[in-house]
Amino acid sequence: MHMNNRSSWPKLKTFSGDNLRKISMPVGGIGTGDIGFGGNGGLVDWEIFNRPSLKRSPEVSAFIIRVEQKDRPLFAKVLEGPLDSSQYEAPFGAEVRNHGMPRFRNAIFDSAYPFGQVHLEDSNCPVQVTLQSFNPLIPSDTEASSFPLMVYRCVVTNTSNEPATVSVASNISNFIRPFEKNNFSYVNHNSYIEGTNFSAIRYSSEMKDTNDENFGNFSVAVLNPKHVTHRTSWADLTWRDSLLEMWDDFIEDGNFEQRKSINVEPVGTLCDKRVIEPGQIEEYTFLISWFFPNRRAWSQEGEDGTSTPGTNIGKYSDLIIGNHYATRFSDSINVIEEFIPKILDLEARTINFVEQFLSTDFPEPLLDAALSNLSTLKTQTIFQSSDGKYFGWEGIGYNAGSCFGNCSHVWNYEQTTAFLFSDIAKDFRETEFLYATNRDGFMSFRVTFPLEGLQSWPIAAADGQMGCIVKLFREWTLSGDTEWLRVLWPAARRALEFAWIPGGWDADQDGVMEGVQHNTMDVEYYGPNPQMGFWYLAALRAAEEMALELSEVEFASKCKRLFTNGSSWMDKNLFNGEYYEHKIYPLRDGQTIARGLQHGIMGAQNTSDPELQLGSGCLVDQLIGQFLADISGLGSLANPKNIETAAKSILKFNELEGLYDHFNHMRSYALGDEKGLLMATYPRGNRPKRPFPYFAEMMTGFEYTASGNLIYSGELDKGLHVIANVRERFSGRTRNPFDEAECGRHYSRAMIAWGLFLAWTGQSFNAKQKRLSFRKDLTNTRLPWYTGSSWGTASLENDEVVIEVYEGKVVIDDIEFQGTQYSRGSEVKHGDARTKIHFRKVT
């Protein structure tokens, strides 16, 4: 199989110099784990063992190159750019991997996720070298996007006038060991395998306990090799001379001879040697695959992200839930065998997705935020158990997850799964309503294992529960699957009615949440507030529409009445002329709180004068419910002018141009002269003595919410300004541009960034109405669209709109493009199975 040159991969951003420092681009399948592709080309953060593993990598992890050419000095180096100079100093010399190996003098990192390219530069190198890495990411095709592997490709171009003999080799040590560090009852093996169109080293471990969390294997393969030599182990020598001996053997002729070893972590080497003629390009494509089937469930205690680096955060359960990928493949070699025949197609489909996305020519910060935050799907933040169900942490810590249980109030924010991988979003909804919601409508906002025990978490979150109802509506409108809705609706209706129970969130059923409301700020709000209020109003609107679809006219009428009253009340009582604020209602004598609404430890301890409240503050995400309503097509939840004013006020009052004068007693996600939006400010004074704990912080998911509200309010420049300030903080110099942290790395809330792209395009799709529309004032003649189960483009061509469906299936009868209505005309099937639909202008 011939591999075509991929030097024309799409590119959105370029990083160089100090901005390479923190780059670790996650490369792996959805729900399978990943390996980090470093800014200088090195492989870091090998998080393939069923749990997070920040900075964990094999003791030996080095891809190396040797270039031999007539009448030129021999060139041999590790395939990495310069080391981060901040890592030079350590008590016993530099401690970073491969610190003593000759390396390229310069590196430039180009990215357009999931593609990463490192261009290595060295004046002594007689050829051009580019490293490429990716894993397929194809909207609507989750299975194709879920291979447990990394593609690592070294593209070598001979720009000289003489042939060059080039050897590229992987050197990886077998770092599999039992999970318990003091367990030495294992023996590691490396074996060489010749496939039909690949050669590989398979790394495995004999363990006494085959149920160990780390039991399994990984492999490194090179595709279509020309001349392969290998080692399954290095020589056993003292004083690190094993490395010296390997290097000398490589330098001698660019081949390797086998060595014997009894090392507990033997190093495997795989080398491919080719002759590259002048002007020719050779691609050395390596696949690193893994197979570790024994994923364990999280414990009910979960992870709080407060431990010190290198220590276990919380406890995992002994319950093995497995990995779904382990039901698709028999081991890591089988992963490679199944992937190779598909690689060209999967790569081309991924390129098409990214190229069509970038072809909009929208502002870079907008595209960067949306695309780069897709990387969270490829990390240990999300996993798929052996039965096919999806689960997610809020984020991940050093070597364990952070905050377990598909946390409904955090996952409320992400807009990635619904529009790119609807099967994941729909599975989350099924878990929430079919398992986490009991017969009384109480929804555990954290789910536990086994599935039958998902209601054991004893607290319901007001924002989480209402948001799940809105998301159910979103998934239904995108899919048009009323039968699916019919199955989940009884629990969804109970979840809404739960707000009306005695001592509940809206016990007097007036459309206003006055009760005790546990929420994503990890405390309870007492009294009506915009954050919960708009979630509730959005849920009422969504429930009204779903009830009408299912012919529950009386219930729909009640939802409409509560919505109308609640919306009017919020405008009249919470809007202060600039933004919506919180009215604190202490508990009255004899007033009860319904069971499950109060955390007890984290929230107010004095219910007659509750602390940890928002009060009169201007909250960064006070309009989060409105943002979801806009994305889902539910319309304005309150007076549109008040919504627009509040959106602008958040930017006016919460933005800081630097933090040198800012006091923050909690966590710092922005420092120095960095810019962003504070969680809450008190422009009118009256700050509670003890506000909710995060009020002085900055967190990206919340900032993106504020940006989205500005965009939907027509303030595009201001919304973009917020996004740009966030992404400047993730420039690579101080933070990883593929990891927006909150309570843990790769935090799920930041996946709301895809919603910013939706807001910018104004995309609205309703599968029941078979209607697609975009923002009226866009001048683009070509726009991509995404439904979660399909995606494609809409193009204006000669007074017609042409819809191309690239993935999945969709039925569209009407489209609004540039403010003009078009109706379905002819349909053309292409040879590659793509569908073209022509729409004619409605006259």
N, C-alpha and C positions, 0 to 999 in steps of 0.2 A: 504493500500500500504506500503510495507516494503522498507525503505531507506537503501541501502547498505552503508557501511563505505567508506568515501571518503578521509581517511587519506593519501591515496597514490596519491593525486592530484600532478600534475607536479610542479616542483620547479626549478627556474632559479637562483634567488638571495635571500640571507638572510640578514636581517637587525636586529640590536640589539643596545641596549644602546642609546647613543645620536643620532644614525642614525634613530631612530624611530620618532624623533621630528616632522618632517615636512610631514610625509607620510599621504596622503589623496588619496586613490585609488578610482577613479570614478567608481561607480557601477550603471548601468542603461542601458536602451536600446538606440540604435542609434536614435537620434533625439527626445528623450523623457525627458531629464534631468537625474540627478543622485544624489546619496548620497555618500559621501566620507567615505571609510573604513579606519579608522585611524591606525597609527602604533602600538598603544597600544590596539587596538580592539574597541575603541569607535567610534561612528558614528558622523561625522562632515560634514560641508558643505552640508546641505540639499538643493540642487539646483533643486527642483522639481516644482517650481512655474513659469515656463515660462520665467525665466530670471536668470542670475547668482546671487548667494547669498553667497559670500565668508564668511565663518565662521557662517552663519546662521544655527541654529538648534532649535528644540523645547526647551523650558525652562527646561522641564524634558525629558531627553533622556538617559535611563539607563536600560541595560539588567543585571539582577542579578541572582546569583546562590546560592542555599542552599543545603548542603550535610549533611545528618544525617546518622550516622553509630554507631552500638553498641560499647560501651566502648571507644568511641573517642569523643573529644570535637566537638560541632556543628561548622560547617564551613559555613560562609555566606559572600559573597563579590559581589561587582560590577564586571561584566565581562570585566575588563580592567586592563592593566598593569600599571606600574608607570606613574605618571604625569611627563611631561617635567619640569625639575627643574627651567628652566628659567621663568616659569609661577607662581612660588611660591609667588613672591612679587607683591603686588598691594596695593593701598591706604587703602582699607578696607578688606584686606586678599585676599587669592587666589580667582580669579574670574572665573576660568575654570569650566566647567560642572563637577558635581559629585566630587568636590574637597574634600568633607568631608566623603565620603563613603569608607569603607575598600576595599582594592583592592589587586590584585596579586602583588607579589614582583618583578616579572620579566616577560618580554614579548619578544618573538622573532617573527619577521614577515618574512614569506616566500612568495615569489611572482613569478608568471609566468603569466603575464596578459592574460586573465581577472580574474585569480585566485589569491586570497589573503588569507593567513592563518596566524593566530596569535596563537602561542603556549604560553599559560599562565602557569606560574610556581610559586609555593608557597610551601614551605616545610610543611606547616600545612594542605595542601589540600590532602585529602585521595584518590582523583581520578585525572586522567589526563584530562586536558581541552584544546581543540583546537577550536578556532573560525574560521569559513570559510565564505567567501563571494565571489559571482560572479554574473554575468548576462551573458546569452549565447552570444558567439561570434563565429559564424559559417560562414566562408567565402562562398560567393555565395548565402547564404540564409539570405537576409536582414530582412525579416519579422520575422524569428526566433530570430534574433539578436536585435529586437526592442520592447521587452516587457518593459513597464514602471514599473519596479520593481527592488528590491534588494533581493537576496537570502542571508539570514544571518543564519548560522547554528552553533550550539554549539554541538561539538562532545565530549561526556563524556565516558571515558574508566575506568572501575573499575579494577584497577591493584592489589587490595587487596584480602584477603581471606574471606571477609565478605560482605554480600549484603549492598548496599548503597541506601538510598532513596534520590533522587535528584530532586529538583525543579528548573526550569529555567523560568524566567519571564521577560516580556518586560514592561517597564514603559515609555510611550510617552504622552506628553501633546499635546492637540489640538491647534496648533499654526497657524491655518488658520485665516486670517483677511483680510479685504479689502486692496487693494493696497495702497490707500491713507491713511497714518498713522493716520490722524485726523478723519477718517470715522469710527464712532462707531455704525453704523446701521447694526449690525450683531449679531447673536446668534449661538454659537457653540454647537454641539451635538456629543456625542459618543454613539454608539449602539453596542450591542453584537450580533453576528451572528453565528449560527451553520450551517456549510455546511456538505456535505456528508463525506468528509475526512479532514475537517479542522474546526477550531474555529477562530474567528476573532473579532477584534474591528474595527469598521468603524468610521472614524473621518470626520465630515462634518460641514458645516456652512450655516446657513440661512442668505442670504444677500439681501438687498433691490434691489441692482443692480446685476442681474444674468449675466450681461455682464462684470462684474469686472474681471480684469486679474487674480485674485487669487480665483475666484469662482470655487469650485470643492470639491474633497474629497480625502483622502488617507486611507489606511487600513493596519493593522498589523495582520497577521494570523499565526497560528502554525499548521503544518501538522501532521495528524495522532496522535493526542494527546491521552495520556493514561488516565490522570485525570486532567481535566481543571477546574480552578477557575478563576474568573475575577473581575475586577471593571470597570465600565464606568466612575467613578470619584473617586477622593480622598476626604477625609474629609476636610471640611473648618475649618482650625485652624490657629491661629496667630503664629507669631514667627517661621515660617517654620516648625511648628509641624506637618503639613500635611505629610511631608517626614518622620518624626520620627514615626508617627502613622502607616504609610505604612510599614516601616521597622520592627516595633515591631510585626505587624500582620504576616509578612513574617517569621520572626524568630520563632514565636510561633509554627507553624506546617507546614510551607511550602505551605499553602493555602491562599486564599484571600476571604474576605467577602466584599460584596458591601457596598459602602458609598454614601451618597447624597451630592451634591455640587451645588452651583450656580456660581462657578468660571467661568469667561469668557473664560478661556482656560482649560477646565477640563482634567485631566490626566486619560488615560486609561491604565489598567493593564491586562495582559494576562499571565497566569501561567500554566505550564504543569508539573505534578509531576509523577515521574516514579521510580520503584524499579529496580536497576541494579545489576544483579548477578555477582559474582566474574568472572573476565576475559571477561565480556560482554561489549558491546559498545552500547550506545544509542545516536541517533542523534535527537536533537531538532531543527527542521528546521522551521525557521520563514520566511515569505515573507512580505516585505514592498512594497506595490504598491501605485500608485498615478494616479489621473485623474483630470487634470486641463485643460479644453478645450479651454480657451479663450486667446490663444497666439495672441499678437499684432504685427503688422509689425514694422520694424525699420523705423525711420524717415530718410529723405534725409540728415539731418545734421549728423546723425550717432554718433559714439562715438570715441573720440580721446585718451582715456586712460589717460588723464591728471588730472582728478579730485582727490580730496583727499579721503582717505578711508571713507566709510560709506555714501557717497553722491551720488546722481544720476549723471550718466555720460551721458550728452546729453538728447535727448527727444525721446520717442517712439510715434509712430503714434496712432491715435484712431482706425485705421482700424484693425479689427479682422480677422486674416488669419487662426486661429485655429491650432489644432494639428492633424496629421493624425491618431495617436494612438486613438484619441477620436472617430474616425469613425469605429475602430475595436472593441472597447469595450464600454459598457454602463456606467460603473463606476469602481472604484478601486476593488470592490469585484468581478466583472465580470473578471477583469484582472487575479485575483487569480484563479477563476474557470476555465478559459481557459488555464492557465499555468500549473496547477498541473498535469493534465494527460500527459503533455509533458515533465515534468521536468527531468525524468530519461534519456529520449532520448536526450534532448537538452544538458544536462550535459555531457553525454557520447560523443556526437559529438564535443562539445567544448574541452573536454579532448583530444580527438583524434587529433584535429587540433594543440593544443599546444604540445602534445607529439611528433607528427611527425615533427613539426618545430624544437623542441629541439634535436631530435634524430640525427640531422646533426653533433652535437658536434663541431660546429663552435665556434670561440672565444666568450666568454661571453659578452664583450662590444658590439659586433655586434648584437647578439641576443637580448640583453637587450635594445639597442636603437630601434631596429625594433619593438619589442613586446610591450615595455612600452609606446611607442608613439601611439600605436593603441588606447590608452585610450582616446585620444582627440575625437574620434568618439562617445564616450559615454558621452560627456559633452554638456553643453549649447552652445558650439562653433557651433554645427550643429543642425538644426532642420528641421522638415518636416511639411509643411503646410497641411491643411485638404484635399486639392486637390491632395496630394501625391508628390508634388514637394519638392526638397531639397534646403536648403539655408544655408549659413554659414557666420559667422563673421570671421574676421581675427583671433581674439582671444576674450577673455571675461575679463571684469573688475571686480570691486567689486560687483556691483549689476546691471550692464547693459553690453551689448556687447561692444566690442572695434573694431571700424572700420568695418562698415557694408558692405553688398552688394556683397557677393561671390567674393570678390576682386580678379580680374583675375591675377594680377601680383604676389599676395601672394599665392593664391591657385594653381598657376603654379607649385609650388615646390612639393606639396604632391603627393605621389605615392601609397597611401594606397587604395583609393576607386577603382582605375582602376583595381588593381590586386586581391582585396578581395571582393569588392561589386560593380560590373560593372554597376548595375542599377543606383547607385548613381552618378557615374562618367558620365554615358551617359545622365542622367538628367541634370547635370551641363552643358554639352556640348549643350544640346537642349536649355537651358535658354540663354546661351551665343550667339548662332547663330540665333535662331528663335525669340528671344525677344530683346536681348540687342544690336543686330546689325541692323542698319537701311539700307535703300535701297542704300546708298552711300558707305556702307562698314564700316562706323564708328561704333565701338563697345564701349558702355559705360563700363568702367572697374569696376564700381559699379552698381549693379542692385537695382532698387527701386520697390515699390508696388504702385498700382496693376500691374499685368503682362503687361497690355497694356501700362504702362508708364515706362517700364524698360529702355528706352533710354533717360530718362530725366537727368541722370547724364551727365554733359556736357564735360567730358574729356575722351580721349582714351589713354591707356597706350601702348607704343610700345612693351614692353616685354610681357605684359598681352595679347595683341591681337595676337602676333605671337605665343606665347606659346599655346593659345587655338587651333590654327591650328595644332600644333604638337600633342596636346592631342587628337584632333579629329582623327588624323591618328592612334594614339596609341589605341584608343577605337575600331576603325574599324579593325585593324589587330588582336586584341585580340578576337573580336567577329566574324569577317568575314561577318558581316551584311552589304552588299553593298546597300541594299534597304534603310536601315537607313542612311547610308552615302549619298545616293542620295538625301534624303530630306534636309539634312543640308548643302550639298556641295555648292549650289548657294550662301548662305550667307558667307560660308567660303572663297569662291573664291573672293567675294566682299571685305571681310576683308583683304585679301592679296593685292588686287588691290588698296585698300585704301592707301597703302604705296606709291603708285606711283602718287598720285594726286599732282597738283601744290602746292608748299609749304609744301609737305608732307615729310615722313621719307626718301623715296628714289625717289625723284621727277625726277631725271635724269635716273632712271631705269638702274643702273649699278650694282645692287646686293649689294650695300653698303649703310647703313643708315647714311646719313650725316645730316638729318634734326633734328628738335627739338624733343627730345624723352623723354616724361614723363615716369617714371619707378618706380620700387619698392623702390628706395631710396627716394621717395617722392619729387623729384626734376626733372628738365629736363636736359638731357645731350645735349650739343651742339657739333655736329660733331661725326665722327665714333668712336666706342668703342667696346670692346669685348663682354660686357654683352648683349647689344642689337644686336650686329653684329651676334653673334652665334645663338641667338634666331631667327633672320631673316633667316640665312642660313638653320637652321633646318626646319623652316616653308616652305621655298622654296623647300627643298627636299621632305617634306611631301606632299606638294601640287602637286609636280610632280608625285608622286606615285598615289595619289588619282585621279588626272586628267587622268592618263593613264587607271586606272581601269574604269573610266566613259567615255572612248573613246574621251577625249578632248585632242587630240594629239598636236595640235598647242599650247595650253596653257601650256601643260606639257613641250614642247620644250622651251618655253620662260622661265619657272621656272628653267629649267636645265641650260640655258644660263646665267641667272642672278646668279645662285648659283656658277657656275664655275668661273665667273668673280669675284664675291664677295669674294669667298674663296681665290683665288689667291691674290687679292688685300689686304686682311687682313694679310696674311702671309708676304707680301712684305712691307706693310706700318705700321702695328700695332705691329707686333712681333719684339721686340727689342733684340732678342737673348736669353732672359730669360723668358719673359712673354709678354702678349698682353696689350698694353696701349691705352689710349684715346687721340685722336687728337682733340683739342678744335677748333671748327670753329665758330667764332663770326658771327653774322648776318652782311651781307654787306648792304650798303645803298640801299634802295629800295627792299631788299629781304623780302618776306612775310612769315608768319607762317600760315599754314592752320588752320582753325577753329577747336578747340577741342584738340589741341596738347599741349597747355600750360596752366598750372594750374593758373598761375598769382601770387598767394599769396606765395606759398611754394617755388617756384623756383627762378631762377636768375631774378633780377630786371634790370640789365644792360646788354642788349642783345649784345651790341657792345664789351663788355669785361665781359662775363658771370662769375658770381661767382657760388659757390656750384657745382663744377665739380670734376670729378675723375682725369683728367689730366694724368700725368705720373705714377700714382700709380699702385701698384700691388694689384688688386681687388680679394677678397677671392672667389667670385663666377663668375669670368670672363668666366668660361667654363660651365655655367649652361646649355646653349643650347646644348653643346656637351653631357652633362650628360643625358639629355632627348633623344638626338639622339641615344646614346648607349642603353638606356633602350628600346627604341622603334624600334631598328634595322635599323636606318637610316645611319649608318656608320660614318666615320670621316668627319667632316665639314671643316677641314683644314689639313695641313701637319701633319700626325700623330706624327712625331718626335717633332714638335713644340708644339703640344698638350701635349705630355708627359713631355716635358721640362717645360712648363708653370705650369702643375699640381704640379711638384716637387718644382718649384720656389715659389709657394704660401705657401707651408709648410716652405720652407727655410726662406722666408722674413717676413711672417705674424705671425709666432708662437711666443708666449711669454711664458716663464716658470714661470712667476709670474708678478703681477701688481703693486708691491710697487713703482716701478720707472716709471710707465706709467701714462701719463696725458690724461684724458678723460673728455671733457666738457659736454658730453651728458649722456645717461643712462648707468648704470653699471650692466651688467649681469654676471660679473666675478669680483672677488675681491681678495686681499691678495696674497697668494701663488698659486692661481688657475691657470691652464694652458689652453691655447686655441689659436685660430686664430683670429687676428684682421681683421676687415672688409677691411682695406686697409693700406698699408705702402708705403713709398717713398724711396726705397733703392738707387735710383739714384738722390735723391734730387728733386728739382723743385716742391715741394709741393705747391699747390695753397694756397694763403693766407686764403681763406675760401673754403676748400674742401666740398664735399657733406657731409651732417650733421652727418652721422653715421660712418664716417671713423675710429674713435677711439674705437668703441664698439666691443663686441663679441656677436654673436647671433648663436644659435645652428643650425638652418636650413641652414644658409650659410656655417657654418663649415662642416656640413654633405655633402653639395655640393662638397666642396674641397676634402673631404674624398672619395666620390664616383668617382671623376675624377682620384684620385690616384689609386683606386682599378681597374678601367677599364684600367688604364695605366700599370697594372701589378705590381704596388707598393703596394702589399697587407699589408705588415707590417707597412708601413707609413700611409696608409689609416686607419688601425686599431688603430694606435697611436693617430690619430686625434679623432676617436670615443671614445676611452678610456678616453682621457682628458676631453671630454664633459661630459661623464657619471659620472666621478669622481666628477664633480661639482654638481651632482644631487644624492648625497649619502644618502639623508634623513636628515642629520644633519642641513644643512643650506637651502636646497631646496627640494621640493617634487619630488621624482623620477618619478612621473606620471604627471608632469606639466612642460614642457619646455616653459618658457615664452619668449615673445618678446614684441610686443605692446599689452600686455594683457596676461592673463593666458591661458593655454591650446592652444597655438598658432598653427594655422593650418600649417604653413610652416614646422614645425618640423616633420610633417608626411612624409617628404621626406625620413625619416629614413628607411622606408620599401624598398626604392630604393637601400639602401646599401646592404640589403640582396640579392636583385636581382642581383646587381653588383657582389657580392661575388660568387654566384652560376653561374653567366653568363647566367641565364635563358633567352631564347628567344622563343617566341611562335607566330606563324602566322597561324591564323585560315583559311585563304584562301589557304595557302600552306599545311595546316594540318601537320605542322612540329614543333617539340619541340627540343630544344638543350640546352646544358649546357657548361660551361667552360671546355676546353679540359684537363687542367692539374689537375682537381679535382680528388682525389683518392676515394671519397665517393662511396660506393656501393649502397647507397640509398639516394635519394634526393626528397624533396617535390617540387611541382610546383603549380602555381596559375595563373588562366586566368581571374579572376573577376567573371565569371559565373560558374566556376568549380574549383576543386582543387583535388590533389591526390599525389601519390608518383611514382617515377621511381626507380626500383631496378634491379641490375645486378645479375642474377641468372643462373648459368650454361651456360654461353655464350649466354644467352638471356637477353633482358631487359623486365621487366614486369611492365606495367603501371597499377596502381590501381586508380580508380576514386572513391573518397569518397563522393563528393558532386557535384551536377549539371551534365551537359552533355557536352561532348567534343568529337571531332573526330580528331584522330592523326594517320597519316599514316607512318610518318618517325620520327626518333629520333636520335640525336647524343649524345652519352654518353661516357665519358672518351675518346673523340676524335675518337670514332668508330661509323660508320653509321649502323643503324638498320632499318629494314622495317617491316611493320605490318604483323603479322601472325594470330594466332587464338584469339578468344575472349571468355571469360568465364563469365557467369552471376552467381553471388552468391545469396544465399538465402536472404541475407539482402539487396539485390538490388545493391550492389557494383559490379562494372565491373572490370574484369581483362583482360588486353590486352597483348599478347605476341608478342615481336618483335625479329626477327632473324637478325643475322649479315649479312650485305651486302658483298658479296664476288666478 
